[in-house]
Amino acid sequence: MLMGNTAALVAPYLFAHMSFDPLVDLLPVTQVNSAPLMLVVHPSLREERQEFIAYAKDKKGALNYGSGGIGATPFLAVELLKSMAGFDAVHVPYKGGAPALADLVAGQISS
């Protein structure tokens, strides 16, 4: 039994070689919860979404963002936002969302 998130399902699309195929080797039983995602930024940046996107486009890759790692839902969400909005930012992987949030508040990462 595994209590997990969507990272297990997208892993085959992110990693060339895996020791198992989650789409074949795991059987989903039920959805346990649903949680919204929020984009939060350090207060020194623009607070409105459109202002932030314009700011990010102007910075041309100078911003960075933290997530719980490659394949985590927040990582995928920011990559989709970057693609749709047309800006770039450097990914900083963390061992979970809490350390990323602590560095965001401390001003170590941008978003």
C-alpha positions as a Markdown table, in Angstrom:
| # | Residue | x | y | z |
|---|---|---|---|---|
| 1 | Met | 0.0 | 0.0 | 0.0 |
| 2 | Leu | 1.3 | 3.5 | -0.9 |
| 3 | Met | -0.2 | 6.8 | 0.1 |
| 4 | Gly | 1.3 | 9.1 | -2.5 |
| 5 | Asn | 0.7 | 12.0 | -4.9 |
| 6 | Thr | 0.8 | 12.5 | -8.6 |
| 7 | Ala | 4.6 | 12.4 | -8.6 |
| 8 | Ala | 4.5 | 8.6 | -9.0 |
| 9 | Leu | 2.3 | 8.9 | -12.0 |
| 10 | Val | 4.4 | 11.5 | -13.9 |
| 11 | Ala | 7.8 | 9.9 | -13.0 |
| 12 | Pro | 7.9 | 7.8 | -16.2 |
| 13 | Tyr | 7.6 | 11.0 | -18.2 |
| 14 | Leu | 10.4 | 12.7 | -16.3 |
| 15 | Phe | 13.0 | 9.9 | -15.9 |
| 16 | Ala | 14.3 | 7.8 | -18.7 |
| 17 | His | 15.0 | 4.6 | -16.7 |
| 18 | Met | 12.9 | 3.4 | -13.7 |
| 19 | Ser | 12.9 | 0.0 | -12.0 |
| 20 | Phe | 9.1 | -0.2 | -12.2 |
| 21 | Asp | 6.2 | 1.3 | -14.2 |
| 22 | Pro | 3.7 | 2.9 | -11.8 |
| 23 | Leu | 1.0 | 2.9 | -14.5 |
| 24 | Val | 1.3 | -0.9 | -14.7 |
| 25 | Asp | 2.7 | -2.0 | -11.4 |
| 26 | Leu | 0.4 | 0.1 | -9.1 |
| 27 | Leu | -3.3 | 0.1 | -8.9 |
| 28 | Pro | -5.1 | 3.3 | -7.8 |
| 29 | Val | -7.8 | 2.7 | -5.2 |
| 30 | Thr | -9.2 | 6.1 | -4.3 |
| 31 | Gln | -8.5 | 9.8 | -4.1 |
| 32 | Val | -8.0 | 10.7 | -0.5 |
| 33 | Asn | -7.9 | 14.5 | -0.7 |
| 34 | Ser | -7.7 | 17.5 | -3.0 |
| 35 | Ala | -5.6 | 20.5 | -2.2 |
| 36 | Pro | -5.3 | 23.9 | -4.0 |
| 37 | Leu | -2.0 | 25.3 | -5.1 |
| 38 | Met | -0.9 | 28.8 | -4.5 |
| 39 | Leu | 1.8 | 30.9 | -6.0 |
| 40 | Val | 3.5 | 32.9 | -3.2 |
| 41 | Val | 6.4 | 35.3 | -3.7 |
| 42 | His | 8.8 | 37.1 | -1.4 |
| 43 | Pro | 7.2 | 40.5 | -0.4 |
| 44 | Ser | 9.9 | 42.4 | -2.1 |
| 45 | Leu | 8.4 | 41.2 | -5.5 |
| 46 | Arg | 5.2 | 42.3 | -7.1 |
| 47 | Glu | 2.1 | 41.0 | -5.3 |
| 48 | Glu | -0.4 | 41.0 | -8.2 |
| 49 | Arg | -0.2 | 38.0 | -10.6 |
| 50 | Gln | 0.0 | 40.1 | -13.8 |
| 51 | Glu | 2.6 | 42.4 | -12.2 |
| 52 | Phe | 4.7 | 39.4 | -11.1 |
| 53 | Ile | 4.6 | 37.8 | -14.5 |
| 54 | Ala | 5.6 | 41.1 | -16.2 |
| 55 | Tyr | 8.4 | 41.4 | -13.6 |
| 56 | Ala | 9.5 | 37.8 | -14.2 |
| 57 | Lys | 9.6 | 38.3 | -18.0 |
| 58 | Asp | 11.7 | 41.4 | -17.5 |
| 59 | Lys | 14.3 | 39.6 | -15.3 |
| 60 | Lys | 15.0 | 37.0 | -18.0 |
| 61 | Gly | 15.8 | 34.0 | -15.8 |
| 62 | Ala | 17.2 | 35.9 | -12.8 |
| 63 | Leu | 14.4 | 34.6 | -10.5 |
| 64 | Asn | 14.4 | 31.3 | -8.8 |
| 65 | Tyr | 11.8 | 29.1 | -7.2 |
| 66 | Gly | 11.7 | 26.3 | -4.7 |
| 67 | Ser | 9.7 | 23.1 | -4.6 |
| 68 | Gly | 9.8 | 19.7 | -3.0 |
| 69 | Gly | 11.8 | 18.4 | -6.0 |
| 70 | Ile | 11.5 | 17.4 | -9.7 |
| 71 | Gly | 8.2 | 15.8 | -10.4 |
| 72 | Ala | 6.5 | 17.2 | -7.3 |
| 73 | Thr | 3.2 | 18.9 | -8.0 |
| 74 | Pro | 4.4 | 22.5 | -7.2 |
| 75 | Phe | 7.4 | 21.9 | -9.5 |
| 76 | Leu | 5.1 | 20.8 | -12.4 |
| 77 | Ala | 2.7 | 23.7 | -11.7 |
| 78 | Val | 5.5 | 26.3 | -11.9 |
| 79 | Glu | 6.9 | 24.7 | -15.0 |
| 80 | Leu | 3.5 | 25.0 | -16.6 |
| 81 | Leu | 3.1 | 28.6 | -15.5 |
| 82 | Lys | 6.5 | 29.4 | -16.9 |
| 83 | Ser | 5.6 | 27.8 | -20.2 |
| 84 | Met | 2.2 | 29.5 | -20.5 |
| 85 | Ala | 3.3 | 32.9 | -19.3 |
| 86 | Gly | 6.5 | 33.0 | -21.2 |
| 87 | Phe | 9.1 | 33.6 | -18.5 |
| 88 | Asp | 12.0 | 31.7 | -17.1 |
| 89 | Ala | 13.1 | 31.0 | -13.5 |
| 90 | Val | 15.7 | 28.6 | -12.0 |
| 91 | His | 14.4 | 25.6 | -10.0 |
| 92 | Val | 15.8 | 25.1 | -6.6 |
| 93 | Pro | 14.9 | 21.6 | -5.3 |
| 94 | Tyr | 14.3 | 21.1 | -1.6 |
| 95 | Lys | 13.5 | 18.0 | 0.6 |
| 96 | Gly | 9.9 | 19.1 | 1.0 |
| 97 | Gly | 7.8 | 22.2 | 0.9 |
| 98 | Ala | 8.5 | 23.4 | 4.5 |
| 99 | Pro | 12.3 | 24.1 | 3.9 |
| 100 | Ala | 11.4 | 25.9 | 0.6 |
| 101 | Leu | 8.9 | 28.1 | 2.4 |
| 102 | Ala | 11.4 | 28.9 | 5.1 |
| 103 | Asp | 14.0 | 30.0 | 2.5 |
| 104 | Leu | 11.3 | 32.0 | 0.7 |
| 105 | Val | 10.4 | 33.9 | 3.9 |
| 106 | Ala | 14.1 | 34.5 | 4.5 |
| 107 | Gly | 14.6 | 35.9 | 1.0 |
| 108 | Gln | 16.9 | 33.0 | -0.1 |
| 109 | Ile | 14.6 | 32.2 | -3.1 |
| 110 | Ser | 12.2 | 34.4 | -5.1 |
| 111 | Ser | 9.1 | 32.2 | -5.1 |
